[in-house]
Amino acid sequence: MGERPRHHRIPALVLLLGGILSAVVAATTERAALDALSQGQLEQRLKVIDSKLDNLASFSLRGGVGSIGFRSITYPTPAQAQWVQINLSRPCEIDQIVLVPTIWRDTKTGFRQDGFPEAFRIMVGTHEGPGTEIASFTAKDRLLPRIAPVVIPCHGVKAAWVRVEVTLLSPRAWDQLYDFELAEILVFSGQENVALRQPTQASSDFEEEGSNRSKDRLVDGFMPYLMDAANGNKSIAFLVALNPADRPSLTFDLGSVRSINRIHLHATDTSDNVPQSTPSDYGIPRKLMIEGSNREDFSDAVPLLDFDATSLLETGPIIMLNFPDTPCRYVRLVTVDPYLSDDRQYFAFAEIEIFSGGQNVLISASPVTNFVHIEPDRHLRSLTDSANLYGTILPIRSWLEELALRHDLETERPLVLGELNQRYARQKIRLVWMGWLATILAAGIVVVILIERIRRLRQAARIRERFAADLHDELGADIHSIRLLCELALSAKGIPERLEKLLQSSHEISQRASLSVRHCMNMQDDSGLYSSLKEDMHRAADRIMAQLEYDISVEGEEFLHQLKTRTKTDLFLFFKECLINISRHADATRFNTRLTATRNEIHMAISDNGRGLSNASGKKTPPSLQRRARLLGARVVTGTSESGGTLVTLNLSTRRLGIRK
């Protein structure tokens, strides 16, 4: 064909991009509509779609040779105005227009439409005036891709002609040139296709009249589908073999005089083999005369029509023939030119329908025939049982509506299923995450339980250790003081004043010992104990050290007041334990204590002039002091003082959490 001119390619590219953008917008709109539905609504919608699909006619495409439809001339660009018009026999009210696409077999994607317009409008009119637009479509309507008919409702519209005006063509499959193609146009007034075999006009026609592609083929009643209903019992076509000299005929009694205007001849079902084992016009007479009568002997016969199947283009799965309204009771089909094969004459149809007012009046009628030999598995009643090889024979309008609805549902179903699958996938991911989270939580709970158990065990151990230390330090010091006072009292028996004073001191110490016991039993209750650390240290020194000289200096008392009661208690008990050790083991005559408190640290140094610590045991610091320092969270160091005695140094950092109030 040669390279397209540049000024043609640019508009085509713009239109293509516009179509893609419109499709994206439409897809986004559909996605938003699906997002608005809950998962339950989507599942219910999928059930409804599947239920409806089970009860709709299926797409079964015909094979063999036959009429294809209309094709315009071709163009290098899509923006070309094309039209076809059907002139009805008389003005009438129409309520539906059906456009059947031409179908192409794509070797990669399967069947698809060919040359169906991207943008078009439907015009109707009477003999006066320019006409009225009743419908219009663009790429935004997403009619394509499809092999299904397009059903356009138009209730209560009066028309003498119907026109399809195209503004944007689509490329045909085999060479990508742009044209306008349709297989059939049907215009319904009730159940009557008023466009059947009516005169047509077109802006351009690719082939001449009588060919398999021309404007006349738009209304010949032949479509690319086989009627494959979802329900009903199957029926084998009637077929009889006769001698060439025979002139077979069929006579039907309508039961009463009926005004009839149409007859449908359903061709015998062709083989499903690929390729077909028989031609698609098998058993259809080449010429058939159809006449009507009100008398059984046909003495008043009226010719209704003559059917001439001069070529395969005049036959199809359903041969729809119309004629003027004629009142009659009897209808006779007479073979004029039979179908011959291998020197034998065959007569075959799957069904014969005769219509009066849009209704088939031949249902269950028993034909009368002059056939002599009829095969036992081919029954005459199959001609009027309203069934074919696939099931029930539907009214043409209902059949096309079911095909159009099937297309819409089959287009919607993947979208609904895709949205559901996405939601299921997200739920699965959430379940996996929830499973991991549950596992982590369970592991965390176990760890927390273990940690809490360990913490409680440690807490219990610390409580036991503190309880033992408090009993040792508190009661040990008090008992030691009482013992010393008792010894002094024994030595002062001859001095009543001194004895009374010593007994009074012993009484006070015993009361304090009782208070200390209560304190050990309830370590949370520190009220009344060690409110002034410096004074308590002096009192303890007076009681425990008896006749020893001592010096106690305290610096930074304002920082000592900021300490927790528990910390002050532990500092005091550490000091008392040091005094007891000096009293019991040092043989000292003097000791000095220096307590220094700052914002971040507490330093306590206790020294004596005794004999010092023995290194024979390998432990310089007594265990009782180590235990109290551990409870404080402090560091204790023992050494030798300047006078040769023992020096105990305690360092406590108050920057640690929980030391200060």
C-alpha positions as CSV (number, residue, x, y, z in Angstrom):
1,M,0.0,0.0,0.0
2,G,3.0,2.3,0.4
3,E,3.8,4.7,3.3
4,R,0.9,6.8,4.6
5,P,1.3,10.5,4.1
6,R,2.6,12.3,7.2
7,H,-0.3,14.6,7.5
8,H,-2.5,11.5,7.7
9,R,-0.4,9.8,10.3
10,I,-0.5,12.6,12.9
11,P,-4.3,12.9,13.2
12,A,-4.5,9.1,13.4
13,L,-2.0,9.1,16.2
14,V,-3.9,11.8,18.1
15,L,-7.1,9.9,17.7
16,L,-5.4,6.7,18.9
17,L,-4.0,8.4,22.0
18,G,-7.5,9.9,22.6
19,G,-9.0,6.5,22.5
20,I,-6.4,5.1,24.9
21,L,-7.0,7.9,27.3
22,S,-10.8,7.4,27.2
23,A,-10.3,3.7,27.8
24,V,-8.1,4.5,30.8
25,V,-10.6,6.9,32.2
26,A,-13.4,4.4,31.7
27,A,-11.4,1.6,33.4
28,T,-10.6,4.0,36.3
29,T,-14.3,4.7,36.7
30,E,-15.2,1.0,36.7
31,R,-12.4,0.3,39.2
32,A,-13.8,3.1,41.5
33,A,-17.3,1.6,41.2
34,L,-15.9,-1.8,42.3
35,D,-13.9,-0.2,45.1
36,A,-17.1,1.2,46.5
37,L,-18.6,-2.3,46.9
38,S,-17.9,-4.4,50.0
39,Q,-16.4,-7.8,49.7
40,G,-19.8,-9.4,50.5
41,Q,-21.4,-7.3,47.7
42,L,-18.7,-8.3,45.2
43,E,-19.2,-12.0,46.1
44,Q,-22.9,-11.7,45.7
45,R,-22.5,-9.9,42.4
46,L,-20.2,-12.7,41.2
47,K,-22.9,-15.3,42.1
48,V,-25.5,-13.3,40.3
49,I,-23.3,-13.0,37.2
50,D,-22.6,-16.8,37.2
51,S,-26.3,-17.6,37.7
52,K,-27.3,-15.4,34.8
53,L,-24.6,-16.7,32.5
54,D,-25.9,-20.3,33.2
55,N,-29.2,-19.3,31.7
56,L,-28.1,-17.2,28.7
57,A,-27.6,-18.3,25.1
58,S,-23.9,-19.0,24.2
59,F,-21.8,-17.7,21.4
60,S,-21.6,-20.5,18.8
61,L,-20.2,-19.2,15.6
62,R,-21.3,-20.6,12.2
63,G,-18.9,-22.1,9.7
64,G,-18.9,-22.7,6.0
65,V,-19.6,-20.2,3.3
66,G,-22.3,-17.5,3.6
67,S,-23.3,-13.9,3.6
68,I,-20.9,-11.7,5.6
69,G,-22.6,-8.3,5.6
70,F,-21.7,-4.7,4.6
71,R,-18.3,-3.2,4.0
72,S,-17.5,0.4,3.0
73,I,-14.5,1.5,1.0
74,T,-11.2,1.8,2.9
75,Y,-9.4,4.9,4.2
76,P,-5.9,5.6,5.5
77,T,-7.2,7.5,8.5
78,P,-10.1,6.8,11.0
79,A,-11.8,10.2,10.9
80,Q,-14.1,9.6,8.0
81,A,-17.8,10.1,7.8
82,Q,-19.7,7.0,6.6
83,W,-23.3,6.0,6.9
84,V,-25.8,3.3,6.0
85,Q,-29.6,3.8,5.9
86,I,-32.5,1.4,6.0
87,N,-35.8,2.5,4.4
88,L,-38.7,0.8,6.1
89,S,-41.8,-0.3,4.2
90,R,-44.0,2.1,6.2
91,P,-43.6,4.4,9.2
92,C,-44.0,2.5,12.4
93,E,-43.1,2.7,16.1
94,I,-39.8,1.0,16.8
95,D,-38.4,0.1,20.2
96,Q,-35.1,-1.6,19.6
97,I,-32.2,-1.5,17.1
98,V,-29.6,-4.2,17.0
99,L,-26.2,-3.9,15.3
100,V,-24.4,-7.2,14.6
101,P,-20.6,-6.9,14.1
102,T,-18.7,-8.6,11.4
103,I,-16.4,-11.2,13.0
104,W,-12.8,-11.9,12.2
105,R,-10.8,-15.0,13.4
106,D,-7.6,-13.7,15.0
107,T,-5.0,-16.5,15.2
108,K,-3.6,-15.2,18.4
109,T,-6.5,-13.7,20.4
110,G,-9.4,-15.7,19.0
111,F,-12.6,-14.1,17.4
112,R,-13.0,-10.4,17.4
113,Q,-15.0,-7.7,15.6
114,D,-13.8,-6.3,12.3
115,G,-14.4,-2.8,11.1
116,F,-16.9,-2.0,13.9
117,P,-16.9,1.9,14.3
118,E,-15.3,3.5,17.3
119,A,-17.7,6.4,17.3
120,F,-21.2,6.6,15.7
121,R,-24.7,7.8,16.2
122,I,-28.2,6.4,15.4
123,M,-30.6,8.7,13.5
124,V,-34.2,8.0,12.7
125,G,-36.8,10.0,10.8
126,T,-40.0,10.0,8.9
127,H,-40.3,11.2,5.3
128,E,-40.4,14.8,6.6
129,G,-37.5,16.6,8.3
130,P,-33.8,15.8,8.8
131,G,-34.3,13.1,11.4
132,T,-33.5,12.8,15.1
133,E,-30.6,11.4,17.0
134,I,-31.7,8.6,19.4
135,A,-28.3,7.3,20.5
136,S,-24.6,8.0,20.2
137,F,-21.4,6.1,21.2
138,T,-17.7,6.9,21.5
139,A,-14.7,5.0,22.7
140,K,-15.6,6.0,26.3
141,D,-18.6,3.7,26.1
142,R,-16.2,0.7,25.7
143,L,-18.3,-1.2,23.2
144,L,-15.1,-2.8,21.8
145,P,-13.7,-5.4,21.7
146,R,-16.7,-7.6,21.1
147,I,-18.3,-10.3,18.9
148,A,-21.7,-9.8,20.6
149,P,-24.5,-7.7,19.1
150,V,-25.0,-4.1,20.3
151,V,-28.6,-3.7,21.5
152,I,-29.9,-0.1,21.5
153,P,-33.3,0.6,23.1
154,C,-35.5,3.3,21.6
155,H,-39.0,3.0,23.1
156,G,-41.9,4.7,21.3
157,V,-39.9,6.2,18.4
158,K,-41.7,6.5,15.1
159,A,-39.5,6.0,12.1
160,A,-39.7,5.5,8.3
161,W,-35.9,5.2,8.1
162,V,-33.0,4.3,10.3
163,R,-29.5,5.5,9.7
164,V,-26.1,4.6,11.3
165,E,-23.7,7.6,10.9
166,V,-20.1,6.9,11.7
167,T,-17.6,9.6,12.8
168,L,-14.6,7.5,13.7
169,L,-13.7,4.3,12.0
170,S,-11.6,1.4,13.3
171,P,-9.0,-0.6,11.5
172,R,-9.9,-3.8,9.8
173,A,-7.8,-6.8,10.9
174,W,-5.8,-8.0,7.9
175,D,-4.2,-4.7,6.6
176,Q,-5.1,-2.1,9.3
177,L,-6.8,0.2,6.8
178,Y,-9.9,1.9,8.1
179,D,-13.4,0.9,7.0
180,F,-17.0,0.5,8.3
181,E,-18.3,-3.1,8.5
182,L,-21.5,-4.6,9.9
183,A,-22.9,-8.1,9.6
184,E,-26.6,-7.2,10.1
185,I,-28.9,-4.4,11.3
186,L,-32.2,-5.4,12.9
187,V,-35.0,-2.9,13.8
188,F,-37.7,-4.3,16.1
189,S,-41.2,-3.2,16.5
190,G,-42.3,-5.6,19.2
191,Q,-41.1,-9.0,18.0
192,E,-41.2,-8.0,14.3
193,N,-37.9,-7.2,12.6
194,V,-39.3,-4.4,10.3
195,A,-35.8,-4.0,8.6
196,L,-35.8,-7.5,7.2
197,R,-35.1,-7.4,3.5
198,Q,-35.9,-3.7,3.2
199,P,-34.2,-1.3,0.7
200,T,-30.8,0.1,1.9
201,Q,-28.6,3.0,1.1
202,A,-24.9,3.7,1.9
203,S,-22.4,6.5,1.6
204,S,-20.0,4.0,0.0
205,D,-20.2,0.3,-0.9
206,F,-17.1,-1.9,-1.3
207,E,-18.7,-4.5,-3.4
208,E,-21.6,-4.7,-5.8
209,E,-25.1,-5.9,-5.0
210,G,-25.4,-9.7,-4.9
211,S,-21.9,-10.3,-3.5
212,N,-21.3,-11.6,0.0
213,R,-20.3,-8.0,1.1
214,S,-22.8,-5.3,0.1
215,K,-25.4,-3.0,1.7
216,D,-28.2,-5.5,0.8
217,R,-26.5,-8.1,3.1
218,L,-27.2,-5.8,6.1
219,V,-30.9,-6.9,6.1
220,D,-30.9,-10.4,4.7
221,G,-31.4,-12.0,8.2
222,F,-28.2,-13.9,8.1
223,M,-26.0,-13.5,11.2
224,P,-22.6,-15.1,12.2
225,Y,-24.1,-17.0,15.0
226,L,-25.8,-20.4,15.6
227,M,-28.7,-20.4,17.9
228,D,-27.4,-22.1,21.0
229,A,-29.9,-21.6,23.9
230,A,-28.9,-22.4,27.5
231,N,-32.0,-24.5,28.2
232,G,-34.4,-26.9,26.6
233,N,-34.2,-30.5,25.2
234,K,-32.2,-31.1,22.1
235,S,-33.9,-32.1,18.8
236,I,-32.4,-33.9,15.8
237,A,-33.3,-32.2,12.4
238,F,-35.7,-33.8,10.0
239,L,-34.0,-35.4,7.0
240,V,-35.4,-37.6,4.2
241,A,-33.8,-39.0,1.1
242,L,-36.1,-39.3,-2.1
243,N,-35.9,-40.2,-5.7
244,P,-34.9,-37.3,-8.0
245,A,-38.3,-37.5,-9.8
246,D,-40.2,-36.9,-6.6
247,R,-41.7,-33.5,-5.8
248,P,-41.9,-33.5,-2.0
249,S,-44.2,-31.1,-0.1
250,L,-45.2,-30.2,3.4
251,T,-48.6,-28.9,4.4
252,F,-49.4,-27.3,7.8
253,D,-52.8,-26.7,9.3
254,L,-52.7,-23.5,11.5
255,G,-56.0,-24.5,13.2
256,S,-57.8,-21.3,12.2
257,V,-57.4,-18.5,9.8
258,R,-54.4,-16.4,10.7
259,S,-52.9,-13.3,9.2
260,I,-49.3,-14.4,8.6
261,N,-46.3,-12.4,7.3
262,R,-43.1,-14.3,8.0
263,I,-41.6,-17.8,7.8
264,H,-38.3,-19.0,9.3
265,L,-36.6,-22.0,7.9
266,H,-33.9,-23.5,10.2
267,A,-31.2,-25.3,8.3
268,T,-30.3,-28.8,9.4
269,D,-27.5,-28.9,12.0
270,T,-24.1,-29.2,10.3
271,S,-21.4,-31.4,11.6
272,D,-19.3,-30.2,14.5
273,N,-16.3,-31.7,12.8
274,V,-13.5,-29.4,11.6
275,P,-13.7,-29.2,8.7
276,Q,-17.5,-29.8,8.3
277,S,-18.4,-33.1,6.8
278,T,-21.4,-31.6,5.0
279,P,-22.1,-28.2,3.4
280,S,-24.1,-25.7,5.4
281,D,-27.1,-25.8,2.9
282,Y,-27.4,-29.6,3.1
283,G,-31.0,-30.7,2.3
284,I,-32.4,-27.2,1.5
285,P,-34.2,-27.2,-1.8
286,R,-32.7,-24.9,-4.5
287,K,-36.2,-23.5,-5.1
288,L,-39.1,-23.7,-2.8
289,M,-42.6,-22.4,-3.4
290,I,-44.6,-21.4,-0.4
291,E,-48.4,-20.8,-0.7
292,G,-51.3,-20.3,1.6
293,S,-55.0,-21.3,1.5
294,N,-58.2,-21.3,3.5
295,R,-59.2,-24.6,2.0
296,E,-57.6,-27.9,2.7
297,D,-57.4,-28.9,-1.0
298,F,-55.7,-25.5,-1.8
299,S,-58.2,-24.8,-4.5
300,D,-58.0,-21.1,-3.4
301,A,-54.2,-21.2,-3.0
302,V,-52.4,-17.8,-2.8
303,P,-48.6,-17.7,-3.5
304,L,-46.9,-16.2,-0.5
305,L,-43.3,-16.2,-1.8
306,D,-40.8,-18.1,-3.9
307,F,-37.5,-19.0,-2.2
308,D,-34.6,-19.3,-4.6
309,A,-31.3,-20.5,-3.1
310,T,-29.2,-19.9,-6.2
311,S,-26.0,-19.8,-4.1
312,L,-24.7,-20.4,-0.6
313,L,-25.1,-16.7,0.0
314,E,-28.9,-17.2,0.1
315,T,-28.8,-19.8,2.9
316,G,-27.8,-19.7,6.5
317,P,-28.6,-21.2,9.9
318,I,-31.9,-19.4,9.9
319,I,-33.5,-18.3,6.6
320,M,-35.9,-15.5,7.4
321,L,-38.4,-14.7,4.7
322,N,-41.1,-12.1,5.0
323,F,-44.2,-11.3,2.8
324,P,-47.3,-9.1,3.0
325,D,-49.8,-10.0,5.6
326,T,-52.0,-12.8,4.3
327,P,-54.9,-14.4,6.0
328,C,-54.9,-18.2,5.6
329,R,-55.4,-21.4,7.5
330,Y,-53.2,-23.8,5.5
331,V,-49.6,-23.3,4.4
332,R,-47.8,-25.6,1.9
333,L,-44.1,-25.8,1.0
334,V,-43.5,-27.4,-2.4
335,T,-40.1,-28.4,-3.7
336,V,-39.6,-27.0,-7.2
337,D,-35.8,-27.5,-7.5
338,P,-34.6,-30.2,-5.0
339,Y,-31.2,-30.5,-3.3
340,L,-29.3,-33.3,-5.1
341,S,-26.3,-35.2,-3.9
342,D,-25.0,-38.5,-5.3
343,D,-28.0,-38.8,-7.6
344,R,-30.4,-38.6,-4.7
345,Q,-32.8,-35.9,-3.5
346,Y,-32.6,-34.7,0.1
347,F,-35.1,-32.6,2.0
348,A,-33.9,-31.4,5.5
349,F,-34.8,-28.7,8.0
350,A,-34.3,-28.5,11.8
351,E,-37.4,-26.3,12.4
352,I,-40.1,-24.4,10.4
353,E,-41.7,-21.4,12.0
354,I,-44.6,-19.4,10.7
355,F,-45.4,-16.0,12.3
356,S,-48.6,-14.1,12.9
357,G,-48.3,-10.9,14.9
358,G,-44.8,-11.7,15.9
359,Q,-45.8,-15.1,17.3
360,N,-44.9,-18.6,16.0
361,V,-48.3,-20.2,15.2
362,L,-46.8,-23.5,14.1
363,I,-45.7,-24.8,17.5
364,S,-46.6,-28.5,17.8
365,A,-48.5,-28.5,14.5
366,S,-48.5,-31.9,12.7
367,P,-47.5,-31.5,9.0
368,V,-49.0,-33.5,6.3
369,T,-46.5,-34.8,3.7
370,N,-46.3,-36.9,0.6
371,F,-43.0,-38.5,1.7
372,V,-43.1,-42.2,1.3
373,H,-40.0,-43.4,3.2
374,I,-39.1,-41.6,6.4
375,E,-36.1,-42.8,8.5
376,P,-37.2,-44.0,12.0
377,D,-34.8,-41.7,13.8
378,R,-36.0,-38.6,11.9
379,H,-39.4,-37.5,12.9
380,L,-41.7,-35.0,11.3
381,R,-42.7,-33.6,14.7
382,S,-39.1,-32.3,15.0
383,L,-40.0,-29.7,12.5
384,T,-42.4,-28.0,15.0
385,D,-41.1,-28.9,18.4
386,S,-39.4,-25.5,18.9
387,A,-36.0,-27.1,19.4
388,N,-32.7,-27.6,17.5
389,L,-29.5,-29.6,18.2
390,Y,-28.6,-27.2,21.1
391,G,-31.9,-26.7,22.8
392,T,-34.9,-24.4,22.7
393,I,-35.4,-22.1,19.7
394,L,-35.7,-18.6,21.0
395,P,-37.4,-15.6,19.5
396,I,-34.8,-13.7,17.4
397,R,-35.1,-10.6,19.6
398,S,-34.7,-12.5,22.9
399,W,-31.8,-14.5,21.5
400,L,-29.8,-11.3,20.5
401,E,-30.6,-9.7,23.8
402,E,-29.2,-12.7,25.6
403,L,-26.0,-12.6,23.6
404,A,-25.6,-8.9,24.3
405,L,-26.2,-9.5,28.0
406,R,-23.7,-12.4,28.0
407,H,-21.1,-10.0,26.6
408,D,-21.7,-7.4,29.3
409,L,-21.6,-10.0,32.1
410,E,-18.5,-11.7,30.7
411,T,-16.8,-8.3,30.4
412,E,-17.8,-7.5,34.0
413,R,-17.0,-10.8,35.5
414,P,-13.1,-10.6,35.2
415,L,-13.2,-7.2,36.8
416,V,-15.3,-8.4,39.8
417,L,-13.2,-11.5,40.1
418,G,-10.0,-9.5,39.8
419,E,-11.1,-7.2,42.5
420,L,-12.1,-10.1,44.7
421,N,-8.7,-11.8,44.1
422,Q,-6.9,-8.6,45.0
423,R,-8.9,-8.4,48.2
424,Y,-8.3,-12.1,49.0
425,A,-4.6,-11.6,48.4
426,R,-4.6,-8.6,50.7
427,Q,-6.5,-10.6,53.3
428,K,-4.0,-13.4,52.9
429,I,-1.1,-11.0,53.4
430,R,-2.9,-9.6,56.5
431,L,-3.5,-13.1,57.8
432,V,0.2,-13.9,57.3
433,W,1.2,-10.7,59.1
434,M,-1.3,-11.4,61.8
435,G,0.1,-14.9,62.2
436,W,3.6,-13.5,62.5
437,L,2.3,-10.8,64.9
438,A,0.5,-13.4,67.0
439,T,3.7,-15.5,67.1
440,I,5.7,-12.5,68.1
441,L,3.2,-11.5,70.7
442,A,3.1,-15.1,72.0
443,A,6.9,-15.2,72.1
444,G,6.8,-11.7,73.7
445,I,4.3,-12.8,76.3
446,V,6.5,-15.8,77.1
447,V,9.6,-13.6,77.4
448,V,7.7,-11.1,79.5
449,I,6.5,-13.9,81.8
450,L,10.0,-15.3,82.1
451,I,11.5,-11.9,82.7
452,E,8.8,-11.1,85.2
453,R,9.4,-14.4,86.9
454,I,13.2,-13.8,87.0
455,R,12.5,-10.2,88.2
456,R,10.3,-11.5,91.0
457,L,12.8,-14.2,91.9
458,R,15.5,-11.5,92.0
459,Q,13.2,-9.2,93.9
460,A,12.5,-12.0,96.4
461,A,16.2,-12.7,96.8
462,R,16.9,-9.0,97.3
463,I,14.1,-8.8,99.8
464,R,15.5,-11.8,101.7
465,E,19.0,-10.4,101.4
466,R,17.9,-6.9,102.6
467,F,15.7,-8.4,105.3
468,A,18.7,-10.4,106.6
469,A,21.0,-7.4,106.2
470,D,18.6,-5.1,108.0
471,L,18.1,-7.7,110.8
472,H,21.8,-8.1,111.1
473,D,22.7,-4.4,110.9
474,E,19.7,-3.0,112.9
475,L,19.3,-5.6,115.6
476,G,22.9,-6.6,115.7
477,A,23.9,-3.0,116.5
478,D,21.1,-2.6,119.1
479,I,21.9,-5.9,120.8
480,H,25.6,-5.1,120.8
481,S,24.7,-1.7,122.4
482,I,22.4,-3.4,125.0
483,R,25.2,-5.8,125.9
484,L,27.7,-3.0,126.3
485,L,25.2,-1.0,128.5
486,C,24.6,-4.2,130.6
487,E,28.3,-4.6,131.2
488,L,28.6,-0.9,132.2
489,A,25.5,-1.3,134.4
490,L,27.1,-4.2,136.2
491,S,30.2,-2.2,136.9
492,A,28.1,0.8,138.1
493,K,26.0,-1.1,140.7
494,G,27.4,1.1,143.4
495,I,26.6,4.3,141.6
496,P,22.8,4.7,141.5
497,E,22.7,7.8,139.3
498,R,24.9,6.2,136.7
499,L,23.1,2.9,136.9
500,E,19.8,4.6,136.3
501,K,21.2,6.5,133.3
502,L,22.6,3.3,131.8
503,L,19.3,1.4,132.4
504,Q,17.4,4.3,130.8
505,S,19.7,4.2,127.7
506,S,19.2,0.4,127.6
507,H,15.4,0.9,127.7
508,E,15.6,3.5,124.8
509,I,17.7,1.1,122.7
510,S,15.3,-1.8,123.3
511,Q,12.4,0.5,122.1
512,R,14.4,1.4,119.1
513,A,15.1,-2.2,118.4
514,S,11.4,-2.9,118.5
515,L,10.9,-0.1,116.0
516,S,13.7,-1.5,113.8
517,V,12.0,-4.9,113.9
518,R,8.8,-3.4,112.6
519,H,10.8,-1.6,110.0
520,C,12.3,-4.8,108.8
521,M,8.9,-6.4,108.6
522,N,7.6,-3.6,106.4
523,M,10.4,-2.0,104.5
524,Q,7.9,0.3,102.6
525,D,7.1,2.1,105.9
526,D,10.2,4.2,106.7
527,S,8.3,6.9,108.6
528,G,10.0,8.0,111.8
529,L,13.4,6.4,110.9
530,Y,16.5,8.4,109.9
531,S,14.8,11.7,109.2
532,S,18.1,13.4,110.0
533,L,21.1,11.3,108.9
534,K,23.7,13.3,110.8
535,E,21.8,13.2,114.1
536,D,21.2,9.5,113.8
537,M,24.9,8.9,113.1
538,H,25.8,10.7,116.3
539,R,23.2,8.8,118.4
540,A,24.4,5.5,117.0
541,A,28.0,6.4,117.8
542,D,27.1,7.3,121.3
543,R,25.3,4.0,121.9
544,I,27.6,1.6,120.1
545,M,31.1,3.1,120.6
546,A,30.5,3.8,124.4
547,Q,33.8,5.2,125.7
548,L,35.5,5.7,122.3
549,E,36.4,9.1,121.0
550,Y,35.1,10.0,117.6
551,D,34.7,12.8,115.1
552,I,31.8,12.9,112.6
553,S,31.7,15.5,109.9
554,V,29.0,15.9,107.3
555,E,29.2,18.2,104.2
556,G,26.3,18.8,101.8
557,E,23.4,18.1,104.1
558,E,21.0,19.7,101.6
559,F,21.8,17.0,99.1
560,L,21.4,14.3,101.7
561,H,17.8,15.5,102.3
562,Q,17.1,14.9,98.6
563,L,17.9,11.2,98.9
564,K,15.2,8.6,99.2
565,T,14.5,7.3,102.6
566,R,15.6,3.8,101.6
567,T,18.9,5.2,100.5
568,K,19.4,7.1,103.7
569,T,18.5,4.0,105.6
570,D,21.1,1.9,103.8
571,L,23.7,4.6,104.3
572,F,23.0,4.7,108.0
573,L,23.0,0.9,108.3
574,F,26.4,0.8,106.5
575,F,27.7,3.3,109.0
576,K,26.3,1.3,111.9
577,E,27.9,-1.9,110.6
578,C,31.2,-0.2,110.3
579,L,30.9,0.9,114.0
580,I,30.0,-2.6,115.1
581,N,33.1,-4.0,113.3
582,I,35.3,-1.3,114.9
583,S,33.8,-2.0,118.3
584,R,34.1,-5.8,118.0
585,H,37.4,-6.3,116.2
586,A,39.5,-3.2,116.0
587,D,40.6,-2.6,119.6
588,A,40.5,1.0,118.7
589,T,40.2,4.1,121.0
590,R,39.2,6.5,118.4
591,F,37.4,6.7,114.9
592,N,36.7,9.4,112.4
593,T,33.8,9.6,109.9
594,R,33.7,12.0,107.0
595,L,30.4,12.1,104.9
596,T,30.5,14.3,101.8
597,A,27.4,14.7,99.5
598,T,27.3,16.5,96.2
599,R,24.6,16.6,93.5
600,N,26.1,13.6,91.7
601,E,28.0,11.6,94.3
602,I,28.1,10.6,98.0
603,H,31.5,9.8,99.6
604,M,31.8,8.2,103.1
605,A,35.1,7.5,104.7
606,I,35.4,5.7,108.2
607,S,38.8,5.2,109.8
608,D,40.0,4.0,113.2
609,N,43.3,3.7,115.0
610,G,42.9,0.0,115.8
611,R,44.9,-3.0,114.7
612,G,43.6,-3.0,111.1
613,L,42.3,-5.9,109.0
614,S,43.9,-9.3,108.7
615,N,44.8,-10.5,105.2
616,A,44.9,-14.1,106.2
617,S,41.5,-14.9,104.8
618,G,42.2,-13.2,101.5
619,K,39.1,-10.9,101.9
620,K,39.9,-7.3,102.9
621,T,36.3,-6.1,103.0
622,P,33.9,-7.8,105.5
623,P,31.0,-9.6,103.8
624,S,28.4,-7.6,105.7
625,L,29.8,-4.4,104.3
626,Q,30.0,-5.8,100.8
627,R,26.3,-6.9,101.1
628,R,25.1,-3.5,102.2
629,A,27.2,-1.8,99.5
630,R,25.6,-4.1,96.9
631,L,22.1,-3.2,98.2
632,L,23.1,0.5,97.8
633,G,24.5,0.0,94.4
634,A,27.7,1.6,95.7
635,R,31.4,0.7,95.6
636,V,33.2,-0.1,98.9
637,V,37.0,-0.2,99.4
638,T,38.9,-1.1,102.5
639,G,42.5,-0.1,103.3
640,T,44.8,1.1,106.1
641,S,44.3,4.5,107.7
642,E,47.1,7.0,108.5
643,S,47.2,5.8,112.1
644,G,47.6,2.2,111.1
645,G,44.0,1.1,111.6
646,T,41.3,0.4,109.1
647,L,39.9,2.8,106.4
648,V,36.6,2.0,104.8
649,T,35.6,4.1,101.8
650,L,32.1,4.1,100.2
651,N,31.3,5.8,96.9
652,L,27.8,6.1,95.7
653,S,26.7,7.8,92.4
654,T,23.4,9.6,92.8
655,R,23.1,10.1,89.0
656,R,21.7,6.6,88.6
657,L,17.9,6.3,88.1
658,G,16.0,6.1,91.4
659,I,18.7,7.4,93.9
660,R,17.3,10.9,94.2
661,K,13.7,11.7,94.8
